[in-house]
């Protein structure tokens, strides 16, 4: 049985809520008990794109020179 989009997005929202954050990294999703493999979120384009659909902010990395 395939997992629905709503279930995937609800799990991201659940984890962000449990961590009390509006920015969620893949590693934090996994460590906090996310139910799905990160690759599952590729249907949205990426894990970050799925987070944006949940109303979360994008995690930005600083590039070191």
N, C-alpha and C positions, 0 to 999 in steps of 0.2 A: 504494500500500500504506500503510495507516494504522499509525502507530507505537503500540506497546502501552504501557500504563501502566508496566509494569516497566522498559521501556527509558527512559522519561522520568525516572522516579525514580532509576534507576541513573546517569543522566548528572548529575543534581544531586549525588548522593553522590560521584561521581567528581571533580567540580569542587571540592566542599567538601574532599575528601581531599587533592587536589592543592594547594589553598590552605592546608591545615592549619587549618581553621576549623570551628566548629560553628554559625556564623551566616553566611548567604549572601544578599547583596542581588542583585536582578535585574541591575544593572549589572556586578557582579563576575562573575556567571555568564556574561554575554555577553563581557566582556573576557578571561575566562580560557579562552574557546574552547568555550562550551556549544554543543552540536550542534543545539539546537532553538530556535525562535522562542518568546519569552516567552508569547505568546497561546496556544500549544499547551498550556500548563499550566492554562489556564482550565477544563479538564475536571475538575480537582480543586477548583475554586472560585477559586483564585488561585495565583500562583507561591509565595507564602508558605505557603499550605495544603499545597502539594506538598512544600515544605521540611520542614514539621512531620511529614508522613508519612515522611520520610527520617530522622527523629529529630533534625533540626536545631532550634535555638532560633529564636524569632521575632526579627526585627530591629525594634527599637523606636526611633522617632524622638522627639526632644525637641521639644515645641511651644514656640515662642518667643512671649512676650507682647509 
